[in-house]
Amino acid sequence: MNTSESAQDSSTSHSQELPEEFRYFREAVLHRPTDSTLDGKVEEWAYILAAWRQHLAHSRYRKHALKLLLPILDSYSGLCFQRYQEKGSADDLELTLRLYEEAVRETTQDSDDLLRRLEGLGLVQGMRYNQTKDLTDLDAILQTLKRAAELVASTSTYPQYLYFIGEYYKERYRLTRSSEDLTLTIEYLQDSVDRETSRKKVDALYLLGFMFRERYSYSDNNEDLKLAIDTWHAALDLMKLYEPDAPGLLENIGATFAQYYELSQSHAALEEAIPFWQRITAQLSRHSPILSACYTFLSYCCFMRYVYTDEMDNLNQAIEASEKAVELSLPNSEEHIRNLNNLGNTLKARYGVTAESADLNRAEQCFAEAEQMNKRVPAN
């Protein structure tokens, strides 16, 4: 039963028992305008809310009258939001936001409806922020999310709220470039990862890895790159290699590892990376869009191990992986050009040791093919 019907039914048989303020409100509801269209329904609830404000908002019965106000606000905000979705009016979004804010203010902390209203408020605040990109609106979302998180702190949904807060701090960091916002992003995401036990942990790990890598740009601490790599490894462990996010994870792991190794020259990390890429290339489907890149990463790691061990077996493995990368990459693509150059470099390195003319000839052929393709591939 809606609020207007409730006010009408409860007061018909007991009108003489109602306080004067409630009788006035009842009369206003009974004589409200009615219209079955969406615009008409919005106006109807606007009228009912105005009647509540006129007769009950400042009366001595206000505390009891809140039992009527909150359903009014719920219904009115729901219709305004529906109209915003249909017509896209900024005025409707603004009105919806104000109604949700009032509903949250008037809801007691122990109410079962508080979380639902906070979630609704956060949704509308997010839509408003998407339009304004204003820091004040972003801070309002964070405040709402933190309050909602407090309500579910002992439930299984708490880690997801921590993730949402981390996401919005990431957005705040994007706007402010503040190291404090970056730190808060990492803290909330890490807390979410530590608490989450469901498959949703992957999202938090994925984003957390990016934030560790971003922190490296400030810290110049190689360990931040290592943290990013380890975090993405943890995400990959929870996924199947055919899932849509797996190629992006593998690409980030490979590129970030190359950067980390160039800076750290960590042989221990290299020894961990080689079996990882061997396993990945063995498990990926031949039709995987990332397989060629994975062979490139494997080739890089094997070549780097050759550099510090001077063992030909490592150089041969690097060449073999480069051959696979060339074979699997799309002809005339930028990736194919890079792979040809990589293969040429590894073959030329082996020629420098063995003086086998076949290696030199093949290397020169790779470089020539890459140069010809490069002339045909438009620059980005």
C-alpha positions as CSV (number, residue, x, y, z in Angstrom):
1,M,0.0,0.0,0.0
2,N,1.4,3.4,-0.9
3,T,1.6,6.4,1.4
4,S,-1.3,8.2,-0.1
5,E,-3.6,5.2,0.3
6,S,-2.3,4.6,3.9
7,A,-3.0,8.2,4.8
8,Q,-6.5,7.9,3.4
9,D,-7.5,4.6,4.9
10,S,-6.0,5.1,8.3
11,S,-7.8,8.4,8.7
12,T,-11.2,7.7,7.3
13,S,-12.5,5.7,10.3
14,H,-10.5,7.5,12.9
15,S,-10.5,11.1,11.7
16,Q,-11.8,12.4,15.0
17,E,-8.8,10.7,16.8
18,L,-6.1,12.3,14.5
19,P,-4.3,15.4,15.7
20,E,-5.1,18.5,13.7
21,E,-1.9,18.4,11.7
22,F,-2.5,14.9,10.5
23,R,-6.1,15.8,9.5
24,Y,-4.8,18.6,7.4
25,F,-2.3,16.3,5.8
26,R,-5.0,13.7,5.1
27,E,-7.2,16.3,3.4
28,A,-4.3,17.4,1.2
29,V,-3.6,13.9,0.2
30,L,-7.3,13.2,-0.5
31,H,-7.5,16.2,-2.8
32,R,-4.2,15.7,-4.6
33,P,-4.0,15.8,-8.4
34,T,-3.9,12.4,-10.1
35,D,-2.5,11.5,-13.4
36,S,-1.4,8.0,-14.6
37,T,1.5,9.3,-16.8
38,L,5.0,9.4,-15.4
39,D,5.0,13.2,-15.3
40,G,1.7,13.1,-13.5
41,K,2.9,10.6,-10.9
42,V,6.0,12.7,-10.2
43,E,3.8,15.8,-9.7
44,E,1.5,13.8,-7.4
45,W,4.3,12.8,-5.1
46,A,5.7,16.3,-5.2
47,Y,2.3,17.5,-4.0
48,I,2.2,14.9,-1.2
49,L,5.7,15.8,-0.1
50,A,4.7,19.5,-0.1
51,A,1.7,18.7,2.1
52,W,3.9,16.8,4.5
53,R,6.3,19.8,4.8
54,Q,3.4,22.2,5.3
55,H,1.5,20.4,7.9
56,L,3.9,17.9,9.6
57,A,7.5,18.9,9.1
58,H,7.5,21.5,11.9
59,S,4.7,20.1,14.1
60,R,5.2,18.5,17.5
61,Y,4.4,15.2,15.9
62,R,7.3,15.3,13.5
63,K,9.1,12.3,14.9
64,H,6.0,10.1,14.3
65,A,5.4,11.8,11.0
66,L,8.7,10.5,9.7
67,K,7.0,7.1,9.2
68,L,5.1,8.9,6.4
69,L,8.0,11.0,5.1
70,L,10.4,8.2,4.3
71,P,8.1,6.2,2.1
72,I,7.2,9.5,0.4
73,L,10.8,10.2,-0.3
74,D,11.4,6.7,-1.6
75,S,8.5,6.8,-4.0
76,Y,9.2,10.3,-5.2
77,S,12.9,9.7,-5.7
78,G,12.2,6.5,-7.5
79,L,9.9,8.2,-10.0
80,C,12.3,11.1,-10.5
81,F,15.1,8.7,-11.2
82,Q,12.9,6.7,-13.7
83,R,12.1,10.0,-15.5
84,Y,15.8,10.9,-15.5
85,Q,16.6,7.6,-17.1
86,E,14.0,8.1,-19.8
87,K,14.5,11.7,-20.5
88,G,18.0,12.5,-19.3
89,S,17.1,15.8,-17.6
90,A,19.8,17.1,-15.3
91,D,17.1,18.7,-13.2
92,D,15.6,15.3,-12.5
93,L,19.0,13.9,-11.5
94,E,19.5,16.8,-9.2
95,L,16.1,16.4,-7.6
96,T,16.6,12.6,-7.2
97,L,19.9,13.3,-5.5
98,R,18.4,15.8,-3.1
99,L,15.5,13.4,-2.2
100,Y,18.0,10.6,-1.5
101,E,20.1,12.8,0.6
102,E,17.1,13.8,2.7
103,A,16.0,10.2,3.0
104,V,19.4,9.2,4.3
105,R,19.5,12.1,6.7
106,E,16.2,11.1,8.2
107,T,16.9,7.4,8.4
108,T,18.1,6.2,11.8
109,Q,21.4,4.3,12.0
110,D,19.8,1.1,13.2
111,S,17.2,1.1,10.4
112,D,17.2,-1.9,8.0
113,D,16.5,0.6,5.2
114,L,19.7,2.7,5.7
115,L,22.0,0.5,3.6
116,R,19.5,0.4,0.7
117,R,19.2,4.2,0.8
118,L,22.9,4.7,1.0
119,E,23.4,2.4,-2.0
120,G,20.8,4.4,-3.9
121,L,22.4,7.7,-3.0
122,G,25.8,6.4,-4.0
123,L,24.5,5.4,-7.4
124,V,22.9,8.8,-8.1
125,Q,26.0,10.6,-6.8
126,G,28.1,8.5,-9.2
127,M,25.9,9.5,-12.1
128,R,26.2,13.2,-11.1
129,Y,30.0,12.9,-10.9
130,N,30.1,11.3,-14.3
131,Q,28.6,14.5,-15.6
132,T,30.5,17.1,-13.5
133,K,33.9,15.4,-12.8
134,D,33.9,17.7,-9.8
135,L,36.1,16.8,-6.8
136,T,33.3,17.8,-4.4
137,D,31.0,15.2,-6.0
138,L,33.7,12.6,-5.8
139,D,34.3,13.2,-2.1
140,A,30.5,12.9,-1.5
141,I,30.6,9.4,-3.1
142,L,33.5,8.4,-0.9
143,Q,31.7,9.6,2.2
144,T,28.6,7.6,1.2
145,L,30.6,4.4,0.4
146,K,32.5,4.6,3.7
147,R,29.3,4.9,5.7
148,A,27.8,2.0,3.8
149,A,30.9,0.0,4.4
150,E,30.6,0.5,8.1
151,L,27.1,-1.1,8.0
152,V,28.4,-4.3,6.4
153,A,31.8,-4.5,8.1
154,S,30.9,-7.9,9.5
155,T,29.5,-9.4,6.3
156,S,30.9,-11.0,3.2
157,T,30.1,-7.9,1.1
158,Y,32.6,-5.7,3.1
159,P,35.6,-6.5,0.8
160,Q,33.6,-5.4,-2.2
161,Y,32.8,-2.0,-0.6
162,L,36.5,-1.6,0.2
163,Y,37.2,-2.3,-3.5
164,F,34.7,0.4,-4.6
165,I,36.3,2.9,-2.2
166,G,39.7,2.0,-3.6
167,E,38.3,2.6,-7.2
168,Y,37.1,6.0,-6.3
169,Y,40.3,6.9,-4.6
170,K,42.0,5.9,-7.8
171,E,39.8,8.3,-9.6
172,R,40.6,11.0,-7.0
173,Y,44.3,10.3,-7.5
174,R,43.8,10.7,-11.3
175,L,42.4,14.2,-10.6
176,T,44.8,15.4,-7.9
177,R,47.9,13.3,-8.6
178,S,48.3,13.4,-4.8
179,S,50.5,10.8,-3.2
180,E,48.1,10.7,-0.3
181,D,45.3,9.6,-2.6
182,L,47.6,7.0,-4.2
183,T,48.4,5.6,-0.8
184,L,44.7,5.4,0.2
185,T,43.9,3.7,-3.1
186,I,46.5,1.0,-2.4
187,E,45.5,0.6,1.2
188,Y,41.8,0.1,0.4
189,L,42.5,-2.3,-2.4
190,Q,45.0,-4.2,-0.3
191,D,42.5,-4.5,2.5
192,S,39.9,-5.8,0.0
193,V,42.3,-8.4,-1.4
194,D,43.2,-9.5,2.1
195,R,39.6,-10.0,3.1
196,E,38.0,-11.2,-0.1
197,T,37.5,-14.9,-0.5
198,S,35.4,-15.0,-3.7
199,R,36.3,-14.7,-7.4
200,K,35.8,-10.9,-7.0
201,K,39.3,-10.8,-5.6
202,V,40.7,-10.8,-9.2
203,D,39.3,-7.3,-9.9
204,A,41.0,-5.9,-6.8
205,L,44.3,-7.7,-7.6
206,Y,44.2,-6.4,-11.2
207,L,43.8,-2.8,-10.1
208,L,46.2,-3.1,-7.2
209,G,48.9,-4.2,-9.5
210,F,48.5,-1.0,-11.6
211,M,48.6,1.1,-8.5
212,F,51.9,-0.5,-7.4
213,R,53.3,0.2,-10.8
214,E,52.0,3.8,-10.6
215,R,53.7,4.2,-7.3
216,Y,57.0,3.3,-8.8
217,S,56.9,6.5,-10.9
218,Y,57.1,8.4,-7.6
219,S,59.2,6.1,-5.5
220,D,61.8,4.8,-8.0
221,N,61.8,1.7,-5.9
222,N,62.2,-1.4,-7.9
223,E,60.2,-3.3,-5.3
224,D,57.1,-1.5,-6.4
225,L,57.5,-3.1,-9.9
226,K,58.0,-6.5,-8.3
227,L,54.9,-6.0,-6.1
228,A,52.9,-5.2,-9.3
229,I,54.2,-8.4,-11.0
230,D,53.5,-10.6,-8.0
231,T,50.0,-9.1,-7.6
232,W,49.2,-9.8,-11.2
233,H,50.5,-13.3,-10.8
234,A,48.1,-13.8,-7.9
235,A,45.3,-12.6,-10.0
236,L,46.3,-14.9,-12.8
237,D,46.3,-17.9,-10.4
238,L,42.6,-17.3,-9.8
239,M,41.7,-17.2,-13.5
240,K,41.6,-19.4,-16.6
241,L,43.9,-18.4,-19.4
242,Y,41.0,-18.1,-21.8
243,E,39.2,-15.5,-19.8
244,P,38.9,-12.0,-21.4
245,D,41.2,-10.3,-18.8
246,A,44.0,-12.9,-19.0
247,P,45.7,-11.4,-22.1
248,G,45.9,-8.0,-20.5
249,L,47.4,-9.5,-17.3
250,L,50.0,-11.4,-19.2
251,E,51.0,-8.3,-21.3
252,N,51.4,-6.3,-18.1
253,I,53.4,-9.0,-16.4
254,G,55.7,-9.3,-19.3
255,A,56.3,-5.6,-19.9
256,T,56.7,-4.8,-16.3
257,F,59.1,-7.7,-15.7
258,A,61.3,-6.5,-18.5
259,Q,61.4,-3.0,-16.9
260,Y,62.1,-4.6,-13.5
261,Y,64.9,-6.8,-14.7
262,E,66.6,-4.0,-16.6
263,L,66.7,-2.0,-13.4
264,S,67.4,-4.8,-10.9
265,Q,69.4,-7.4,-12.8
266,S,67.8,-9.9,-10.4
267,H,68.9,-13.3,-11.6
268,A,66.6,-14.9,-9.1
269,A,63.6,-13.1,-10.6
270,L,64.8,-14.2,-14.1
271,E,65.0,-17.8,-13.0
272,E,61.4,-17.6,-11.8
273,A,60.2,-15.9,-15.0
274,I,61.5,-18.5,-17.5
275,P,59.5,-21.5,-16.2
276,F,56.5,-19.2,-15.9
277,W,56.5,-18.2,-19.6
278,Q,57.3,-21.8,-20.6
279,R,54.2,-23.0,-18.8
280,I,52.1,-20.2,-20.2
281,T,53.1,-20.8,-23.8
282,A,52.5,-24.5,-23.4
283,Q,49.0,-23.9,-21.9
284,L,47.7,-21.2,-24.2
285,S,45.7,-22.1,-27.3
286,R,47.5,-21.6,-30.5
287,H,44.7,-19.2,-31.5
288,S,45.2,-17.0,-28.4
289,P,45.8,-13.4,-29.3
290,I,48.5,-13.1,-26.6
291,L,50.5,-16.3,-27.5
292,S,53.0,-14.5,-29.8
293,A,53.7,-11.9,-27.1
294,C,54.2,-14.6,-24.5
295,Y,56.9,-16.2,-26.8
296,T,58.5,-12.8,-27.1
297,F,58.6,-12.5,-23.3
298,L,60.1,-16.0,-23.1
299,S,62.7,-15.2,-25.7
300,Y,63.7,-12.1,-23.8
301,C,64.1,-14.0,-20.5
302,C,66.1,-16.8,-22.2
303,F,68.4,-14.2,-23.9
304,M,68.9,-12.3,-20.6
305,R,69.9,-15.6,-19.0
306,Y,72.3,-16.2,-21.8
307,V,73.9,-12.8,-21.2
308,Y,74.8,-13.6,-17.6
309,T,75.5,-17.4,-18.0
310,D,77.1,-17.4,-21.5
311,E,75.5,-20.8,-22.1
312,M,74.6,-21.4,-25.7
313,D,71.6,-23.5,-24.7
314,N,69.9,-20.3,-23.4
315,L,70.6,-18.5,-26.6
316,N,69.2,-21.3,-28.6
317,Q,66.0,-21.3,-26.5
318,A,65.7,-17.5,-27.1
319,I,66.0,-18.0,-30.8
320,E,63.5,-20.8,-30.8
321,A,61.0,-18.7,-28.9
322,S,61.6,-15.8,-31.2
323,E,60.9,-18.0,-34.2
324,K,57.5,-19.0,-32.6
325,A,56.7,-15.3,-32.0
326,V,57.3,-14.5,-35.7
327,E,55.3,-17.4,-36.8
328,L,52.3,-16.5,-34.7
329,S,52.2,-12.8,-35.1
330,L,50.0,-11.2,-37.8
331,P,52.1,-10.4,-41.0
332,N,52.6,-6.7,-41.7
333,S,51.6,-5.8,-38.1
334,E,53.7,-3.8,-35.8
335,E,54.1,-6.8,-33.5
336,H,55.3,-8.9,-36.5
337,I,57.9,-6.2,-37.3
338,R,59.2,-6.2,-33.7
339,N,59.3,-9.9,-33.6
340,L,61.4,-10.0,-36.9
341,N,63.8,-7.5,-35.4
342,N,64.1,-9.5,-32.2
343,L,64.7,-12.7,-34.1
344,G,67.3,-11.0,-36.2
345,N,69.1,-9.7,-33.0
346,T,69.2,-13.2,-31.4
347,L,70.4,-14.8,-34.6
348,K,73.1,-12.2,-35.0
349,A,74.2,-12.8,-31.4
350,R,74.6,-16.5,-32.1
351,Y,76.5,-15.7,-35.3
352,G,78.9,-13.7,-33.1
353,V,79.7,-16.9,-31.2
354,T,79.5,-19.6,-33.9
355,A,80.4,-17.6,-37.1
356,E,77.8,-19.7,-38.9
357,S,76.9,-17.8,-42.1
358,A,73.4,-19.3,-42.0
359,D,72.6,-17.3,-38.8
360,L,73.9,-14.1,-40.3
361,N,72.0,-14.6,-43.5
362,R,68.8,-15.3,-41.7
363,A,69.3,-12.3,-39.4
364,E,69.8,-10.0,-42.4
365,Q,66.7,-11.5,-44.0
366,C,64.7,-10.7,-40.9
367,F,66.0,-7.1,-40.7
368,A,65.2,-6.6,-44.4
369,E,61.7,-8.0,-44.1
370,A,61.0,-5.8,-41.1
371,E,62.3,-2.7,-42.9
372,Q,60.0,-3.4,-45.9
373,M,57.0,-4.0,-43.7
374,N,57.8,-0.9,-41.7
375,K,57.4,1.2,-44.9
376,R,54.0,-0.3,-45.5
377,V,52.7,0.0,-41.9
378,P,51.2,3.5,-41.2
379,A,52.6,5.3,-38.1
380,N,50.2,5.6,-35.2
